């Protein structure tokens, strides 16, 4: 009964309930341990229950209890059937109508604190009363943050001494065994369970890939030490050798171990392109330390960012500048900009900018901004059509990459926005230029139309550092156009972007004119936006420095505040962006914001 993902997901939740109650863990500790630390969403387990609805969770558990049994000879046998009961704690919350987000209270409760600010309270699992948040502290796990790559953390986390490692072993060792025992019962291959947990629950790795990361030999040994009898399927793969894994190690021809059948090819699903498989097959055309070009076939290439957080470092910017001309000369007819990491691009290299500010190296800052401007203009005006394939966080310069592509094929789960104000800066790689250009273009479609409403919409998004929570919100904000596409399944975005790129090429795509006239609103429209900035400060929604940055943004968007609307070209606006950006980097409050962001990962409003 139930979907594959729910079968595994509910087992994990019940194991988590048991481990939390028996071990005296708080809801914050559990959601930390079952969150990004272990490659899972920030919702963890208890927050996920609130999101889904605790009544829904209880209903799914009861359905499993009613349709499964503990008889090993029965087709409905479940190895964890003794656990398939609604926990008393969950029953009490459901009975109290504390169902999670839909009733305002579950494992967490949203309330108003001092000054009317929203405050999230946490459930005390012993008293069932709500209390202020308690930050989880697991000193033995702190060192894991220094390990590069999530898979490298898995084995260390599971082996860790202390309460954190103990919890993880109590949840994941029986879960691993459960998943192995269900291959052949609820699915044909381990890959199907892993895909269900990645696609349905947002895990970076499913149970079998997690076992590979931890080491099959260690997993079996740890189970035996914990009194867990390893499933026969798990023993079978362990007998393949000391370095045995569920997934084969040849990325060009991936395989997965299927009990009683040995290693079988991992099927490539129609409509999905796997960049890792293409690279392993020798389809990489050109690469540097942090970016590469991959042949997708049919005359289309992919520009993949590979820097930390996919930031726009020197290697990425160099590849952006080179790619259009290089690929056109090599006979390619289109380019997709995308990757298959969790996020598309988190913007500029803030650490490097901070270093230049400390050294007062304004020439390096100017050179870096010009290189970004030139590279993005090459994407828009180069010899081949470029399609952006953004997913996840697409912030600052990542948004500017997308705005300069011929079209966008976005993942539905898209966090896109020009957020530079949060670090005391403004978009300077063409983001403001694109807002003004698009406003002018949209207004020109109707006689005597004023571009001001479109400029104002863009200004408000930039001045408030607004980030979309979906591709559809990004479209409403004007960052995606009506013809740009949205793909719901993250793994299909690159393939869909490739098809879009082929269509552009076959329609006879012609690069737009670099000197396309752009109608700017000048001082008449700028004065209205300046007044808005001042009103925000008076109302307490913006600081004095926010106002200072806002005025510079208005100066750029209006084309330099000329006394009347006029026509400019892209380079005029890029020059204004650069001038304003450089002036802000010399401001002490900008450095304070950058420093605070680097140290805390949170914006400072000084």
C-alpha positions as CSV (number, residue, x, y, z in Angstrom):
1,X,0.0,0.0,0.0
2,X,0.9,3.7,-0.5
3,X,3.5,5.2,-2.8
4,X,7.1,4.0,-2.6
5,X,8.2,7.4,-1.2
6,X,5.5,7.3,1.5
7,X,6.4,3.7,2.5
8,X,10.0,4.8,3.2
9,X,9.2,8.3,4.4
10,X,6.7,7.1,7.0
11,X,9.1,4.5,8.2
12,X,11.7,7.2,8.7
13,X,9.3,9.4,10.5
14,X,8.2,6.6,12.9
15,X,11.9,5.7,13.5
16,X,12.5,9.4,14.2
17,X,9.6,9.6,16.6
18,X,10.9,6.6,18.5
19,X,14.5,7.8,18.6
20,X,13.5,11.3,19.7
21,X,11.3,10.2,22.5
22,X,13.6,7.5,23.8
23,X,16.7,9.7,23.5
24,X,15.1,12.9,24.9
25,X,15.8,15.0,21.8
26,X,14.1,18.3,21.1
27,X,12.2,19.0,18.0
28,X,14.9,21.5,17.0
29,X,17.6,18.9,17.5
30,X,15.7,16.4,15.4
31,X,15.1,18.8,12.5
32,X,18.7,19.8,12.6
33,X,20.0,16.2,12.4
34,X,17.4,15.2,9.8
35,X,17.9,18.4,7.8
36,X,20.7,19.7,5.5
37,X,23.3,18.0,7.6
38,X,22.1,14.7,6.1
39,X,21.2,16.1,2.7
40,X,17.6,16.7,3.4
41,X,15.5,19.8,3.2
42,X,15.4,22.3,6.1
43,X,12.0,21.1,7.1
44,X,13.6,18.0,8.6
45,X,11.0,15.7,10.1
46,X,8.8,17.6,12.5
47,X,8.6,20.7,10.4
48,X,7.7,18.5,7.4
49,X,4.9,16.9,9.4
50,X,3.5,20.4,10.2
51,X,3.7,21.3,6.5
52,X,1.9,18.1,5.3
53,X,-0.6,18.1,8.1
54,X,-0.4,15.8,11.2
55,X,-3.8,14.4,10.5
56,X,-2.6,13.4,7.0
57,X,0.5,11.7,8.5
58,X,-1.7,9.8,11.0
59,X,-4.0,8.7,8.2
60,X,-1.1,7.4,6.1
61,X,0.2,5.5,9.1
62,X,-3.2,3.9,9.9
63,X,-3.5,2.9,6.2
64,X,-0.2,1.0,6.5
65,X,-1.2,-0.6,9.8
66,X,-4.5,-1.8,8.3
67,X,-3.0,-3.2,5.1
68,X,0.3,-4.7,6.2
69,X,1.1,-7.4,8.7
70,X,4.0,-9.0,10.5
71,X,3.7,-12.4,9.0
72,X,6.9,-13.2,7.0
73,X,5.0,-15.6,4.8
74,X,2.4,-13.0,3.8
75,X,2.7,-10.9,0.6
76,X,1.7,-8.0,2.9
77,X,4.6,-8.6,5.3
78,X,6.4,-5.5,6.5
79,X,9.8,-5.8,8.4
80,X,8.9,-2.8,10.6
81,X,5.2,-3.7,11.1
82,X,5.5,-3.5,14.9
83,X,6.3,0.2,14.4
84,X,3.4,0.9,12.0
85,X,1.1,2.5,14.6
86,X,0.2,6.1,15.2
87,X,2.4,7.3,18.1
88,X,0.5,8.4,21.2
89,X,2.0,11.8,20.9
90,X,0.8,12.2,17.4
91,X,-2.7,11.0,18.3
92,X,-2.9,13.5,21.1
93,X,-1.9,16.4,18.8
94,X,-4.5,15.3,16.2
95,X,-7.1,15.0,18.9
96,X,-6.3,18.5,20.1
97,X,-6.7,19.8,16.5
98,X,-3.0,20.8,16.5
99,X,-2.6,19.7,12.9
100,X,0.4,21.8,11.9
101,X,0.4,24.8,9.5
102,X,-3.3,24.6,8.6
103,X,-4.3,25.1,12.2
104,X,-1.4,27.4,13.2
105,X,0.1,24.9,15.7
106,X,1.6,21.4,15.5
107,X,5.2,20.6,16.4
108,X,5.8,24.4,15.9
109,X,3.4,27.3,16.6
110,X,3.4,30.6,14.9
111,X,2.6,33.5,17.2
112,X,3.1,37.2,17.6
113,X,5.9,38.3,19.9
114,X,7.1,41.6,21.2
115,X,6.5,44.5,18.9
116,X,4.1,42.4,16.8
117,X,6.9,40.4,15.3
118,X,6.2,36.8,14.2
119,X,7.7,34.3,16.6
120,X,7.9,30.5,16.1
121,X,7.5,28.5,19.3
122,X,8.5,24.9,19.6
123,X,6.7,22.0,21.2
124,X,8.2,20.4,24.3
125,X,7.8,16.7,23.6
126,X,7.5,15.9,27.3
127,X,5.0,18.5,28.4
128,X,3.3,19.2,25.0
129,X,3.5,22.9,25.8
130,X,5.1,25.5,23.5
131,X,8.3,27.3,24.4
132,X,10.8,29.6,22.7
133,X,13.2,28.0,20.3
134,X,16.3,26.3,21.7
135,X,19.2,26.2,19.3
136,X,20.6,22.7,18.8
137,X,24.2,22.1,19.7
138,X,26.2,19.1,18.6
139,X,29.9,20.0,19.0
140,X,31.0,16.6,17.7
141,X,29.3,17.4,14.3
142,X,30.8,20.9,13.9
143,X,33.8,19.7,12.1
144,X,31.7,18.2,9.3
145,X,31.0,21.6,7.9
146,X,34.6,21.7,6.7
147,X,34.3,18.5,4.6
148,X,33.8,19.2,0.9
149,X,30.7,17.6,-0.6
150,X,27.7,16.2,1.1
151,X,28.5,12.5,0.6
152,X,31.8,12.9,2.4
153,X,29.8,14.0,5.5
154,X,27.5,11.0,5.6
155,X,30.0,8.4,6.9
156,X,31.6,10.8,9.4
157,X,28.2,11.9,10.7
158,X,27.0,8.3,11.2
159,X,30.3,7.3,12.9
160,X,30.3,10.3,15.2
161,X,30.4,9.7,19.0
162,X,27.9,11.7,21.0
163,X,24.1,12.3,20.9
164,X,24.1,13.5,17.3
165,X,25.8,10.4,15.9
166,X,23.7,8.1,18.2
167,X,20.5,9.6,16.9
168,X,21.5,9.2,13.2
169,X,22.5,5.5,13.8
170,X,19.2,4.8,15.6
171,X,17.2,6.2,12.6
172,X,19.2,5.4,9.5
173,X,20.6,1.9,10.2
174,X,17.1,0.4,10.6
175,X,15.9,2.5,7.7
176,X,18.7,1.3,5.4
177,X,17.9,-2.3,6.4
178,X,14.2,-1.6,5.8
179,X,14.8,-0.2,2.3
180,X,17.0,-3.1,1.3
181,X,14.4,-5.6,2.5
182,X,11.7,-4.0,0.4
183,X,13.5,-4.3,-2.9
184,X,11.5,-6.8,-4.9
185,X,8.4,-6.1,-2.7
186,X,7.5,-2.5,-3.5
187,X,9.8,-1.9,-6.4
188,X,12.2,-3.7,-8.8
189,X,15.5,-1.9,-8.1
190,X,17.1,0.2,-5.4
191,X,17.2,3.1,-7.9
192,X,13.4,3.4,-7.7
193,X,13.4,3.9,-4.0
194,X,16.2,6.4,-4.2
195,X,14.4,8.4,-6.9
196,X,11.2,8.4,-4.9
197,X,13.0,9.9,-1.9
198,X,14.9,12.4,-4.0
199,X,12.0,13.5,-6.1
200,X,9.2,13.2,-3.6
201,X,10.9,14.1,-0.4
202,X,13.8,16.4,-1.6
203,X,16.6,14.2,-0.3
204,X,19.9,14.7,-2.0
205,X,20.6,11.0,-1.8
206,X,18.2,8.1,-1.3
207,X,18.8,5.3,1.3
208,X,21.0,3.2,-1.1
209,X,23.2,6.1,-2.2
210,X,23.5,7.0,1.5
211,X,24.7,3.5,2.3
212,X,27.3,3.8,-0.5
213,X,28.5,7.1,1.0
214,X,28.8,5.5,4.5
215,X,30.4,2.3,3.2
216,X,28.5,-1.0,2.8
217,X,30.9,-2.9,5.0
218,X,30.6,-0.4,7.8
219,X,26.8,-0.3,7.5
220,X,26.6,-4.1,7.8
221,X,29.0,-4.2,10.8
222,X,27.2,-1.3,12.5
223,X,23.8,-3.0,12.1
224,X,25.2,-6.2,13.7
225,X,26.6,-4.2,16.6
226,X,23.2,-2.6,17.1
227,X,21.5,-6.0,17.1
228,X,19.9,-5.5,13.7
229,X,19.9,-8.6,11.4
230,X,21.0,-7.2,8.0
231,X,18.5,-7.9,5.2
232,X,19.6,-10.7,2.8
233,X,19.8,-8.2,-0.1
234,X,22.3,-6.1,1.9
235,X,24.4,-9.1,2.7
236,X,24.3,-10.1,-0.9
237,X,25.8,-6.8,-2.1
238,X,28.3,-6.9,0.7
239,X,29.6,-10.2,-0.5
240,X,30.7,-8.5,-3.8
241,X,33.8,-7.3,-2.0
242,X,35.2,-4.9,0.6
243,X,34.6,-2.0,-1.8
244,X,31.1,-3.1,-2.8
245,X,28.5,-0.5,-3.5
246,X,24.9,-0.5,-4.6
247,X,25.8,1.8,-7.5
248,X,28.6,1.0,-9.9
249,X,31.5,3.4,-10.1
250,X,31.6,3.9,-13.9
251,X,29.8,7.2,-14.4
252,X,29.8,6.8,-18.2
253,X,27.8,3.5,-17.9
254,X,26.1,3.7,-14.5
255,X,24.8,0.5,-13.0
256,X,22.9,-0.5,-9.8
257,X,23.0,-3.8,-7.9
258,X,19.7,-5.6,-8.1
259,X,19.4,-8.6,-5.6
260,X,19.5,-12.0,-7.4
261,X,20.4,-10.2,-10.7
262,X,23.7,-8.5,-10.0
263,X,24.7,-5.1,-11.5
264,X,22.2,-3.9,-14.0
265,X,22.3,-0.7,-16.2
266,X,20.7,2.4,-14.7
267,X,18.0,3.3,-17.1
268,X,18.1,6.8,-18.7
269,X,14.6,8.1,-18.6
270,X,13.2,9.8,-21.8
271,X,13.4,13.6,-21.6
272,X,16.3,13.6,-19.1
273,X,19.9,14.7,-19.8
274,X,22.5,13.7,-17.2
275,X,25.4,16.0,-17.4
276,X,27.6,13.8,-15.2
277,X,27.1,10.9,-17.6
278,X,28.0,13.1,-20.6
279,X,31.2,14.3,-19.0
280,X,32.2,10.7,-18.1
281,X,31.6,9.7,-21.7
282,X,34.1,12.3,-22.9
283,X,31.6,14.9,-24.1
284,X,33.3,17.8,-22.4
285,X,34.5,20.3,-25.0
286,X,36.4,22.9,-23.0
287,X,36.9,23.5,-19.2
288,X,38.8,25.5,-16.7
289,X,38.9,25.2,-12.9
290,X,35.3,26.3,-12.2
291,X,33.4,26.1,-15.5
292,X,33.0,23.8,-18.5
293,X,31.3,23.4,-21.9
294,X,29.5,20.1,-22.5
295,X,28.2,18.8,-25.8
296,X,24.5,18.0,-25.4
297,X,24.2,16.8,-29.0
298,X,22.2,18.2,-31.9
299,X,24.6,21.2,-32.1
300,X,23.8,22.5,-28.6
301,X,26.3,22.9,-25.8
302,X,25.8,23.5,-22.1
303,X,27.8,26.0,-20.0
304,X,28.1,24.5,-16.5
305,X,29.2,26.6,-13.5
306,X,31.3,24.5,-11.1
307,X,32.5,27.0,-8.5
308,X,31.5,26.9,-4.9
309,X,27.8,27.8,-4.7
310,X,28.2,28.4,-8.5
311,X,29.3,31.9,-7.9
312,X,30.6,34.1,-10.7
313,X,34.3,33.7,-10.1
314,X,37.1,34.4,-12.6
315,X,36.8,31.0,-14.2
316,X,33.1,31.2,-14.7
317,X,33.3,34.8,-16.1
318,X,36.1,33.8,-18.4
319,X,34.0,30.9,-19.8
320,X,31.0,33.2,-20.2
321,X,33.0,35.6,-22.3
322,X,34.6,32.9,-24.5
323,X,31.7,30.5,-25.0
324,X,29.5,32.1,-27.7
325,X,32.2,32.9,-30.2
326,X,34.1,29.7,-29.4
327,X,31.1,27.5,-29.9
328,X,29.9,29.3,-33.1
329,X,33.4,28.8,-34.6
330,X,33.2,25.0,-33.6
331,X,29.9,24.6,-35.5
332,X,27.5,24.7,-32.6
333,X,24.1,26.4,-33.1
334,X,23.0,27.1,-29.5
335,X,24.0,27.2,-25.9
336,X,22.2,26.3,-22.7
337,X,23.5,27.9,-19.4
338,X,22.7,25.5,-16.6
339,X,23.8,22.8,-14.2
340,X,22.4,20.0,-12.1
341,X,23.5,21.1,-8.6
342,X,21.0,22.3,-6.1
343,X,21.2,26.0,-7.2
344,X,21.9,27.8,-10.4
345,X,24.1,30.6,-9.2
346,X,24.3,32.7,-6.0
347,X,25.8,35.7,-7.6
348,X,29.2,37.4,-7.5
349,X,32.3,36.4,-5.5
350,X,31.5,38.5,-2.4
351,X,34.7,37.4,-0.6
352,X,36.8,38.7,-3.4
353,X,35.0,42.0,-3.5
354,X,35.5,42.4,0.2
355,X,39.2,41.8,-0.2
356,X,39.5,44.4,-2.9
357,X,37.6,46.9,-0.8
358,X,40.0,46.3,2.1
359,X,43.0,46.9,-0.2
360,X,41.2,49.9,-1.8
361,X,41.8,48.1,-5.2
362,X,39.2,50.0,-7.1
363,X,40.7,49.1,-10.5
364,X,40.2,45.4,-9.8
365,X,36.6,46.0,-8.9
366,X,36.1,48.1,-12.0
367,X,37.7,45.4,-14.2
368,X,35.6,42.6,-12.6
369,X,32.4,44.5,-13.2
370,X,33.3,45.3,-16.8
371,X,34.2,41.7,-17.5
372,X,30.7,40.6,-16.2
373,X,29.0,43.3,-18.3
374,X,30.9,42.3,-21.4
375,X,30.3,38.6,-20.8
376,X,26.6,39.0,-20.3
377,X,26.3,41.3,-23.3
378,X,28.1,38.5,-25.3
379,X,25.4,36.1,-24.2
380,X,22.6,38.4,-25.4
381,X,24.2,39.7,-28.6
382,X,26.6,36.8,-29.6
383,X,26.3,34.7,-32.7
384,X,24.2,31.8,-31.2
385,X,21.0,31.8,-29.2
386,X,21.5,31.2,-25.4
387,X,18.9,29.7,-23.1
388,X,19.2,29.9,-19.4
389,X,18.1,26.9,-17.3
390,X,17.9,28.3,-13.7
391,X,16.9,26.2,-10.7
392,X,16.9,26.8,-7.0
393,X,18.7,29.9,-5.8
394,X,19.3,32.3,-8.7
395,X,20.5,35.4,-7.0
396,X,22.1,38.7,-7.9
397,X,24.4,38.0,-10.8
398,X,22.7,34.7,-11.4
399,X,19.5,36.6,-12.2
400,X,21.5,38.9,-14.5
401,X,22.8,35.9,-16.4
402,X,19.2,34.8,-17.1
403,X,18.1,38.3,-18.1
404,X,20.7,38.4,-20.8
405,X,19.7,35.1,-22.4
406,X,17.4,34.9,-25.5
407,X,14.9,32.8,-23.5
408,X,14.6,31.1,-20.1
409,X,13.5,27.5,-19.3
410,X,13.2,27.6,-15.5
411,X,12.7,25.0,-12.9
412,X,9.4,25.6,-11.1
413,X,11.2,25.8,-7.7
414,X,13.0,29.0,-8.4
415,X,14.3,31.6,-5.9
416,X,15.3,34.4,-8.2
417,X,15.9,38.1,-7.5
418,X,18.3,41.0,-7.6
419,X,19.4,41.1,-4.0
420,X,22.5,43.3,-4.1
421,X,20.9,45.9,-1.8
422,X,21.3,43.4,1.1
423,X,25.1,43.8,0.8
424,X,25.0,47.6,0.2
425,X,25.4,47.4,-3.6
426,X,23.2,47.5,-6.7
427,X,23.0,45.3,-9.8
428,X,25.9,46.3,-12.0
429,X,26.2,43.5,-14.6
430,X,23.2,44.7,-16.6
431,X,20.4,44.0,-14.3
432,X,19.1,47.5,-14.0
433,X,19.8,48.0,-17.7
434,X,17.6,45.1,-18.5
435,X,14.8,46.4,-16.3
436,X,14.9,49.7,-18.3
437,X,15.3,48.0,-21.6
438,X,12.4,45.6,-21.1
439,X,10.1,48.4,-19.8
440,X,10.9,50.4,-22.9
441,X,10.3,47.3,-25.2
442,X,7.0,46.5,-23.5
443,X,5.8,50.1,-23.6
444,X,6.6,50.4,-27.3
445,X,4.1,47.7,-28.2
446,X,1.3,50.1,-27.5
447,X,1.2,53.7,-29.0
448,X,2.0,56.4,-26.5
449,X,2.5,54.0,-23.6
450,X,4.6,55.1,-20.7
451,X,7.3,52.6,-19.5
452,X,7.1,54.0,-15.9
453,X,4.8,51.3,-14.5
454,X,7.2,48.6,-15.6
455,X,10.3,50.5,-14.4
456,X,8.6,51.1,-11.0
457,X,7.8,47.4,-10.7
458,X,11.5,46.5,-11.3
459,X,12.7,49.2,-9.0
460,X,10.5,47.9,-6.1
461,X,11.9,44.4,-6.6
462,X,15.5,45.6,-6.6
463,X,15.1,48.1,-3.7
464,X,13.5,45.5,-1.5
465,X,15.7,42.7,-2.6
466,X,12.6,40.7,-3.4
467,X,13.2,37.0,-4.2
468,X,10.6,34.9,-5.9
469,X,9.4,31.6,-4.3
470,X,8.6,30.1,-7.7
471,X,9.2,30.6,-11.4
472,X,5.6,31.9,-11.6
473,X,6.3,34.6,-9.1
474,X,9.4,35.5,-11.1
475,X,7.2,35.9,-14.1
476,X,4.8,38.2,-12.2
477,X,7.8,40.3,-11.2
478,X,8.8,40.7,-14.8
479,X,12.0,38.6,-14.7
480,X,10.5,35.8,-16.8
481,X,8.6,36.8,-20.0
482,X,5.4,35.3,-21.3
483,X,7.3,33.1,-23.7
484,X,9.8,31.7,-21.2
485,X,9.1,28.2,-20.1
486,X,8.7,26.4,-16.7
487,X,9.6,22.8,-16.0
488,X,8.2,21.1,-13.0
489,X,10.7,18.3,-12.7
490,X,14.1,19.5,-11.8
491,X,15.9,16.7,-13.7
492,X,14.2,17.6,-16.9
493,X,15.2,21.3,-17.0
494,X,18.4,20.9,-19.1
495,X,16.6,18.7,-21.7
496,X,13.7,21.1,-22.0
497,X,16.2,24.1,-22.3
498,X,18.0,22.2,-25.1
499,X,14.7,21.7,-27.0
500,X,14.0,25.4,-26.6
501,X,17.5,26.3,-27.9
502,X,17.0,24.1,-30.9
503,X,13.7,25.8,-31.7
504,X,15.4,29.2,-31.5
505,X,18.2,28.1,-33.9
506,X,15.8,26.5,-36.4
507,X,13.6,29.6,-36.5
508,X,16.6,31.5,-37.8
509,X,17.5,33.3,-34.6
510,X,19.2,36.7,-35.2
511,X,21.1,38.4,-32.3
512,X,19.4,41.7,-31.2
513,X,21.1,45.0,-32.0
514,X,23.6,46.1,-29.3
515,X,22.5,49.7,-29.9
516,X,18.8,49.1,-29.7
517,X,17.1,52.4,-28.6
518,X,15.9,52.3,-25.0
519,X,13.4,54.9,-23.9
520,X,14.2,56.0,-20.3
521,X,11.7,57.8,-18.0
522,X,14.1,60.6,-16.9
523,X,13.5,62.9,-13.9
524,X,9.7,63.1,-14.1
525,X,9.3,59.4,-13.4
526,X,12.4,59.3,-11.2
527,X,11.0,62.0,-8.9
528,X,8.0,59.8,-8.1
529,X,10.3,56.9,-7.2
530,X,12.5,59.1,-5.1
531,X,9.4,60.2,-3.2
532,X,8.6,56.6,-2.6
533,X,12.1,55.9,-1.2
534,X,11.7,58.9,1.2
535,X,8.3,57.7,2.3
536,X,9.7,54.2,3.1
537,X,12.3,55.8,5.3
538,X,9.8,58.0,7.1
539,X,7.6,54.9,7.7
540,X,10.5,53.0,9.2
541,X,10.7,50.4,6.4
542,X,14.1,51.6,5.1
543,X,17.2,52.9,6.8
544,X,18.9,56.1,5.7
545,X,21.5,54.0,3.9
546,X,18.8,52.0,2.1
547,X,17.5,55.4,0.9
548,X,21.0,56.3,-0.3
549,X,21.2,53.1,-2.3
550,X,17.7,53.5,-3.6
551,X,18.5,56.9,-5.0
552,X,21.4,55.5,-6.9
553,X,19.2,52.7,-8.3
554,X,16.7,55.4,-9.5
555,X,19.5,57.4,-11.0
556,X,20.5,54.4,-13.2
557,X,17.0,53.3,-14.1
558,X,16.0,56.8,-15.3
559,X,19.1,57.1,-17.5
560,X,20.9,59.6,-15.2
561,X,17.8,61.6,-14.2
562,X,17.7,63.8,-17.4
563,X,15.1,66.6,-17.2
564,X,12.8,64.8,-19.7
565,X,12.4,61.2,-21.0
566,X,14.9,60.4,-23.7
567,X,16.5,57.6,-25.7
568,X,19.7,55.9,-24.7
569,X,21.5,52.6,-25.6
570,X,22.5,49.7,-23.4
571,X,26.1,50.9,-22.9
572,X,24.9,54.2,-21.5
573,X,23.0,52.4,-18.7
574,X,25.9,50.0,-18.1
575,X,28.2,52.9,-17.6
576,X,25.8,54.4,-15.0
577,X,25.6,51.0,-13.3
578,X,29.4,50.8,-13.0
579,X,29.7,54.3,-11.7
580,X,27.1,53.8,-9.0
581,X,28.5,50.4,-8.0
582,X,32.1,51.8,-7.7
583,X,30.8,54.7,-5.5
584,X,29.0,52.3,-3.2
585,X,32.1,50.0,-2.7
586,X,33.9,53.0,-1.2
587,X,31.2,53.5,1.4
588,X,32.0,52.1,4.9
589,X,28.4,51.0,5.4
590,X,28.6,48.8,2.3
591,X,31.6,47.1,3.7
592,X,29.8,46.6,7.0
593,X,26.9,44.9,5.1
594,X,29.3,42.7,3.0
595,X,31.3,41.7,6.2
596,X,28.1,40.8,8.1
597,X,26.8,38.7,5.2
598,X,30.0,36.8,4.9
599,X,30.1,36.1,8.7
600,X,26.4,35.4,9.4
601,X,24.9,34.6,6.0
602,X,22.2,37.2,6.8
603,X,21.7,40.8,5.5
604,X,22.4,43.8,7.7
605,X,20.2,46.9,7.5
606,X,22.5,49.6,8.9
